[in-house]
Amino acid sequence: MSQAITGLEALKLRLRVTWMSGDFDEIAQIIEPGAVEFIEFLALGPSMCALDAACGSGNLSLSAARAGATPVPQAFPPQVPERAPKPSPPHRQR
């Protein structure tokens, strides 16, 4: 059993290193059209919130905000938060 845990921990470490070595700004430019298309498909608008998990450079959050929704970006991995869009104030239902 300990070998399975060791293997799982090794996998987690490799995945973490892969994520942390990414150039999110370059990737963001490549996937931006897809982010815009995805937000349009969701038909987000005012009075709606959009969770952007693992937001990277924030393409989905920015597209959601342009559509009038309140983006809630959550950064991963740990070194990305300083580059991620700042969260909006808490959304209040009316």
C-alpha positions as CSV (number, residue, x, y, z in Angstrom):
1,M,0.0,0.0,0.0
2,S,2.8,2.4,0.8
3,Q,4.1,2.1,-2.8
4,A,0.7,3.2,-4.1
5,I,0.8,6.3,-1.9
6,T,4.4,7.0,-2.9
7,G,3.4,6.7,-6.5
8,L,0.4,9.0,-6.0
9,E,2.6,11.5,-4.2
10,A,5.1,11.4,-7.1
11,L,2.3,11.9,-9.6
12,K,1.0,14.9,-7.6
13,L,4.5,16.4,-7.5
14,R,5.0,16.0,-11.3
15,L,1.7,17.6,-12.0
16,R,2.4,20.5,-9.6
17,V,5.8,21.1,-11.3
18,T,4.2,21.0,-14.7
19,W,1.5,23.5,-13.7
20,M,4.0,25.8,-12.0
21,S,6.4,25.9,-15.0
22,G,3.7,27.1,-17.5
23,D,3.8,30.4,-19.2
24,F,0.2,31.4,-18.4
25,D,0.4,34.7,-20.3
26,E,1.4,32.9,-23.5
27,I,-1.2,30.2,-23.0
28,A,-3.9,32.8,-22.3
29,Q,-3.3,34.5,-25.6
30,I,-3.8,31.2,-27.4
31,I,-7.0,30.2,-25.6
32,E,-8.6,33.6,-25.3
33,P,-11.0,33.0,-28.2
34,G,-12.2,29.8,-26.6
35,A,-12.8,31.6,-23.3
36,V,-14.9,34.3,-25.1
37,E,-16.9,31.6,-26.9
38,F,-17.5,29.6,-23.8
39,I,-18.8,32.6,-21.8
40,E,-21.1,33.5,-24.7
41,F,-22.4,29.9,-24.8
42,L,-23.2,30.2,-21.0
43,A,-25.2,33.4,-21.7
44,L,-23.9,35.0,-18.5
45,G,-25.2,38.4,-17.6
46,P,-26.0,40.8,-14.8
47,S,-27.0,39.3,-11.4
48,M,-25.0,36.1,-12.2
49,C,-21.7,34.9,-10.7
50,A,-19.0,32.9,-12.6
51,L,-16.5,30.8,-10.7
52,D,-13.2,30.7,-12.6
53,A,-11.4,27.8,-10.9
54,A,-7.6,27.6,-11.6
55,C,-8.0,31.0,-13.4
56,G,-4.5,31.3,-14.7
57,S,-4.4,34.7,-16.4
58,G,-8.1,35.2,-16.0
59,N,-9.5,34.8,-19.5
60,L,-12.8,33.4,-18.3
61,S,-13.1,36.0,-15.5
62,L,-12.5,38.9,-17.8
63,S,-14.9,37.5,-20.4
64,A,-17.5,37.0,-17.7
65,A,-17.1,40.6,-16.5
66,R,-17.5,41.9,-20.0
67,A,-20.8,40.0,-20.2
68,G,-22.0,41.7,-17.0
69,A,-21.5,38.8,-14.6
70,T,-19.5,39.0,-11.4
71,P,-16.4,36.9,-11.8
72,V,-15.0,34.9,-8.9
73,P,-11.4,34.0,-9.9
74,Q,-9.6,31.3,-7.8
75,A,-5.9,30.9,-8.7
76,F,-3.9,27.7,-8.8
77,P,-1.0,27.0,-8.5
78,P,0.3,29.2,-5.6
79,Q,2.6,31.5,-7.6
80,V,-0.2,32.7,-9.9
81,P,-2.3,34.8,-7.5
82,E,-0.3,38.0,-8.0
83,R,-1.0,37.7,-11.8
84,A,-4.7,36.7,-11.4
85,P,-7.5,39.2,-11.6
86,K,-8.7,40.5,-8.3
87,P,-12.0,39.1,-7.0
88,S,-15.0,41.3,-7.2
89,P,-16.9,42.2,-4.0
90,P,-19.3,39.5,-2.9
91,H,-22.4,39.2,-5.1
92,R,-25.7,40.1,-3.5
93,Q,-29.0,38.7,-4.6
94,R,-31.7,41.3,-5.3
